[in-house]
Amino acid sequence: MARGRGEAVVFATGANTEFGRIARLTQSQDERPSPLQRELKRVTRFVTILAVGLGIAFFVIGVKFGGLSPASGFLFAIGIIVANVPEGLLPTLTLALALGVKRMARRRALVKRLSSVETLGATTVILTDKTGTLTENGMTARELGPAARTIN
């Protein structure tokens, strides 16, 4: 057990502290899409172009060669476009990310957003502080001494 008296000098509070500076830096960063979000955008664009292209092609084929009226051909084309939309993509993606959050929680990592799991999975370098102030939520005294002199 340790006992003693101490005196502290406060240099800054609130937003003027090092934690406040870090908070400002993290809030001022633009949110860029993660690699998964960029890939999903690319896949979505491809599927959309493919579905609309197939819808137009089947409309033309149905009206010219299938004997469909333009109204029936249009409904058929809409059906083709809707049929090409992958319904299970979003639930599958959400489930995969949720399982990643669960695995990280077992390793004592907190994740605020599901997309953070994917971003961390694509990370190659992680920089941390050596002092443990942020990561371990603790601070270590570096100087101790009586009021008359300082001990390093």
DOGU-759059 format. One record per atom (N, C-alpha, C): residue in one letter; x, y, z. Coordinates in steps of 0.001 Angstrom, whole numbers, padded with zeros to 6 digits, always signed. Example, Ala and Ser with C-alpha at 12.3 -4.5 7.8 and 13.67 -1.06 7.14 Angstrom:
! DOGU-759059
A+013190-005690+007800 A+012300-004500+007800 A+013200-003300+007800 S+012850-002250+007080 S+013670-001060+007140 S+012900+000030+007870 
! end
This chain:
! DOGU-759059
M+000844-001170+000000 M+000000+000000+000000 M+000891+001235+000000 A+000542+002212-000778 A+001313+003451-000878 A+000501+004593-000308 R+001196+005458+000414 R+000532+006628+000986 R+001366+007846+000679 G+000745+008982+000754 G+001496+010206+000570 G+000588+011359+000253 R+001216+012475+000056 R+000489+013686-000295 R+000991+014144-001648 G+000165+014827-002345 G+000583+015304-003652 G-000028+016637-003991 E+000579+017269-004945 E+000082+018542-005438 E+000133+018474-006962 A-000908+018894-007594 A-000968+018827-009054 A-001111+020226-009625 V-000502+020422-010757 V-000634+021684-011476 V-001382+021378-012768 V-002486+022058-012976 V-003290+021848-014172 V-002843+022842-015238 F-002437+022315-016375 F-001983+023167-017473 F-003098+023483-018458 A-004055+022572-018581 A-005138+022778-019541 A-006335+021917-019125 T-007512+022307-019595 T-008726+021531-019332 T-009542+021436-020611 G-010417+020434-020624 G-011369+020294-021728 G-010710+020156-023095 A-011144+020989-024019 A-010670+020907-025410 A-009215+021325-025556 N-008646+021982-024549 N-007257+022424-024630 N-006262+021358-024192 T-006749+020209-023715 T-005863+019120-023311 T-005439+018318-024533 E-004543+017358-024310 E-004100+016486-025403 E-005269+015630-025899 F-006117+015172-024978 F-007300+014411-025388 F-008235+015276-026234 G-008375+016537-025859 G-009206+017454-026633 G-008659+017676-028029 R-007342+017782-028127 R-006699+017962-029442 R-006933+016728-030313 I-006784+015551-029710 I-007018+014308-030464 I-008471+014221-030901 A-009394+014602-030021 A-010824+014583-030372 A-011103+015514-031540 R-010508+016707-031532 R-010700+017649-032650 R-010167+017068-033947 L-008997+016429-033871 L-008405+015836-035077 L-009289+014734-035646 T-009836+013893-034775 T-010665+012799-035287 T-011990+013304-035843 Q-012522+014391-035294 Q-013782+014925-035790 Q-013613+015712-037074 S-012416+016223-037311 S-012211+017049-038500 S-011860+016224-039730 Q-011635+014925-039568 Q-011272+014072-040690 Q-012488+013796-041570 D-012286+013876-042867 D-013349+013513-043801 D-013517+012002-043764 E-014761+011559-043807 E-015018+010127-043802 E-014951+009617-045230 R-013929+008829-045495 R-013755+008258-046830 R-014379+006865-046857 P-014844+006447-048018 P-015424+005097-048095 P-014360+004031-047859 S-014758+002964-047185 S-013842+001852-046915 S-013649+001051-048203 P-012649+000172-048228 P-012465-000676-049422 P-013718-001496-049754 L-014409-001977-048730 L-015639-002741-048980 L-016720-001865-049597 Q-016869-000652-049106 Q-017868+000265-049657 Q-017546+000606-051103 R-016274+000802-051422 R-015893+001083-052822 R-016196-000109-053722 E-015909-001316-053224 E-016174-002518-054016 E-017673-002738-054199 L-018451-002497-053140 L-019909-002636-053261 L-020479-001638-054265 K-019937-000428-054276 K-020396+000568-055241 K-020113+000099-056662 R-018928-000473-056862 R-018556-000974-058190 R-019465-002137-058610 V-019722-003069-057695 V-020585-004225-058000 V-022014-003765-058272 T-022491-002822-057455 T-023849-002298-057647 T-024004-001645-059013 R-023017-000858-059397 R-023056-000205-060716 R-023088-001254-061826 F-022249-002306-061702 F-022195-003354-062715 F-023526-004093-062812 V-024095-004471-061655 V-025369-005210-061656 V-026490-004341-062219 T-026474-003049-061891 T-027511-002142-062409 T-027436-002042-063925 I-026241-001838-064451 I-026073-001724-065915 I-026471-003030-066589 L-026063-004161-065997 L-026408-005469-066565 L-027924-005687-066555 A-028576-005377-065435 A-030020-005599-065321 A-030789-004721-066301 V-030430-003448-066387 V-031131-002546-067318 V-030871-002972-068761 G-029619-003361-069049 G-029295-003836-070405 G-030106-005062-070783 L-030208-006022-069847 L-031011-007218-070119 L-032484-006865-070268 G-032964-005924-069441 G-034365-005499-069553 G-034662-004899-070904 I-033786-004035-071383 I-033976-003414-072706 I-033911-004475-073802 A-032920-005381-073687 A-032779-006428-074702 A-034027-007317-074754 F-034531-007725-073599 F-035719-008578-073581 F-036967-007818-074022 F-037007-006516-073771 F-038135-005717-074271 F-038149-005743-075797 V-036983-005468-076388 V-036890-005440-077853 V-037184-006820-078428 I-036585-007855-077873 I-036799-009215-078378 I-038269-009626-078217 G-038858-009300-077057 G-040258-009675-076812 G-041219-008985-077749 V-040975-007699-078036 V-041885-006948-078903 V-041672-007329-080368 K-040403-007419-080807 K-040116-007699-082224 K-040374-009152-082606 F-039873-010082-081773 F-039909-011486-082174 F-040893-012333-081366 G-041298-011865-080184 G-042165-012684-079326 G-043636-012375-079462 G-043964-011367-080215 G-045366-011024-080415 G-046002-010338-079213 L-045203-009752-078330 L-045763-009041-077174 L-046135-007616-077563 S-047159-007105-076927 S-047484-005695-077118 S-046431-004871-076369 P-046279-003587-076732 P-045290-002765-076009 P-045552-002711-074502 A-046819-002686-074091 A-047122-002654-072655 A-046691-003960-071984 S-047005-005099-072606 S-046591-006394-072055 S-045074-006539-072086 G-044454-006083-073153 G-042989-006113-073257 G-042338-005276-072159 F-042958-004110-071860 F-042432-003243-070811 F-042523-003927-069446 L-043672-004536-069157 L-043827-005259-067885 L-042846-006421-067776 F-042630-007124-068889 F-041678-008228-068911 F-040263-007703-068639 A-039920-006565-069258 A-038595-005973-069060 A-038401-005542-067599 I-039432-004958-067017 I-039355-004565-065594 I-039149-005803-064722 G-039834-006875-065035 G-039667-008136-064295 G-038245-008658-064388 I-037650-008562-065576 I-036261-009007-065770 I-035315-008146-064937 I-035538-006841-064938 I-034673-005922-064172 I-034773-006230-062680 V-035979-006380-062170 V-036173-006660-060740 V-035592-008019-060370 A-035703-008996-061234 A-035195-010343-060953 A-033672-010359-060832 N-033008-009404-061425 N-031542-009369-061373 N-030985-008671-060128 V-031852-008165-059272 V-031386-007506-058051 V-031118-008574-057000 P-029875-008670-056503 P-029563-009698-055494 P-030149-009332-054131 E-031192-010048-053724 E-031890-009742-052474 E-031071-010106-051246 G-030275-011132-051340 G-029554-011615-050165 G-028225-010936-049910 L-027827-010006-050752 L-026513-009380-050611 L-026395-008582-049313 L-027350-007736-049027 L-027275-006894-047830 L-027323-007703-046535 P-028268-008645-046386 P-028250-009447-045148 P-026965-010266-044990 T-026438-010801-046080 T-025209-011586-046009 T-024042-010718-045579 L-023953-009528-046134 L-022884-008599-045783 L-022992-008170-044325 T-024197-007853-043873 T-024410-007447-042477 T-024050-008579-041522 L-024418-009796-041852 L-024096-010945-041010 L-022584-011153-040926 A-021895-011044-042048 A-020441-011224-042054 A-019758-010165-041190 L-020205-008921-041289 L-019612-007861-040473 L-019945-008046-038993 A-021161-008491-038696 A-021547-008728-037294 A-020708-009849-036685 L-020417-010882-037455 L-019542-011950-036956 L-018135-011422-036700 G-017673-010500-037537 G-016373-009868-037312 G-016359-009059-036023 V-017448-008350-035739 V-017553-007583-034491 V-017508-008536-033301 K-018197-009650-033415 K-018217-010628-032328 K-016820-011189-032065 R-016098-011506-033123 R-014722-012018-032965 R-013816-010972-032336 M-013989-009716-032719 M-013171-008662-032133 M-013537-008442-030667 A-014808-008570-030322 A-015240-008393-028937 A-014626-009471-028048 R-014479-010680-028570 R-013826-011739-027808 R-012377-011390-027494 R-011767-010577-028347 R-010372-010141-028131 R-010299-008791-027435 R-011408-008361-026857 R-011516-007136-026060 R-011323-005864-026890 A-011812-005871-028096 A-011769-004678-028944 A-013189-004147-029108 L-013346-002856-028935 L-014655-002234-029096 L-014762-001640-030490 V-015879-001872-031140 V-016098-001377-032492 V-017385-000575-032493 K-017301+000660-032986 K-018470+001538-032981 K-019407+001252-034156 R-018832+001035-035338 R-019645+000802-036535 R-019247-000521-037183 L-020216-001178-037831 L-019922-002446-038511 L-018864-002273-039590 S-018896-001158-040295 S-017924-000959-041373 S-016508-000840-040839 S-016357-000531-039541 S-015021-000443-038948 S-014322-001789-038966 V-015081-002869-038848 V-014497-004207-038872 V-013808-004441-040203 E-014478-004093-041282 E-013901-004286-042614 E-012685-003409-042797 T-012750-002168-042316 T-011622-001256-042451 T-010429-001780-041671 L-010655-002276-040461 L-009554-002846-039681 L-008980-004081-040362 G-009838-004855-041020 G-009352-006028-041735 G-008446-005669-042895 A-008624-004488-043461 A-007787-004046-044581 A-006569-003251-044111 T-006420-003084-042791 T-005328-002292-042242 T-004044-003093-042226 T-002947-002462-042611 T-001646-003127-042579 T-000750-002585-041477 V-000968-001332-041047 V-000149-000730-039995 V-001068-000038-038992 I-000815-000263-037709 I-001563+000423-036653 I-000554+001150-035775 L-000722+002450-035616 L+000153+003245-034765 L-000524+003445-033422 T+000237+003272-032343 T-000309+003452-030998 T+000638+004299-030182 D+000158+004774-029053 D+001045+005525-028164 D+001796+004542-027268 K+003041+004883-026940 K+003863+003996-026119 K+003554+004141-024634 T+002986+005227-024226 T+002802+005474-022801 T+001677+004654-022204 G+000719+004262-022997 G-000417+003518-022478 G-001523+004417-021956 T-001352+005724-022056 T-002367+006640-021554 T-003692+006412-022266 L-003637+006304-023578 L-004865+006106-024338 L-005294+004645-024338 T-004344+003728-024537 T-004703+002325-024708 T-005011+001623-023396 E-004324+001995-022321 E-004517+001313-021038 E-005281+002161-020038 N-005630+003373-020405 N-006370+004284-019542 N-005632+004503-018215 G-004321+004707-018293 G-003533+004934-017092 G-002418+005917-017366 M-001991+006601-016340 M-000880+007543-016464 M+000163+007189-015411 T+001415+007436-015707 T+002508+007155-014790 T+003189+008460-014424 A+003448+008629-013117 A+004161+009829-012676 A+005607+009750-013145 R+006132+010839-013665 R+007516+010870-014142 R+008434+011641-013217 E+007882+012518-012435 E+008683+013301-011489 E+008021+013292-010138 L+008798+013039-009097 L+008311+013059-007720 L+009283+013876-006882 G+008805+014487-005869 G+009742+015161-005007 G+009068+016124-004045 P+009824+016553-003052 P+009298+017537-002127 P+009197+018896-002795 A+008580+019825-002126 A+008362+021145-002700 A+009667+021845-003019 A+010730+021544-002305 A+012006+022249-002492 A+012816+021743-003673 R+012763+020446-003972 R+013559+019943-005103 R+012782+018871-005866 T+013213+018595-007083 T+012524+017634-007960 T+013395+016410-008144 I+012776+015231-008126 I+013481+013978-008379 I+012963+013415-009696 N+013864+013112-010628 N+013464+012542-011918 N+013523+011045-011874 
! end
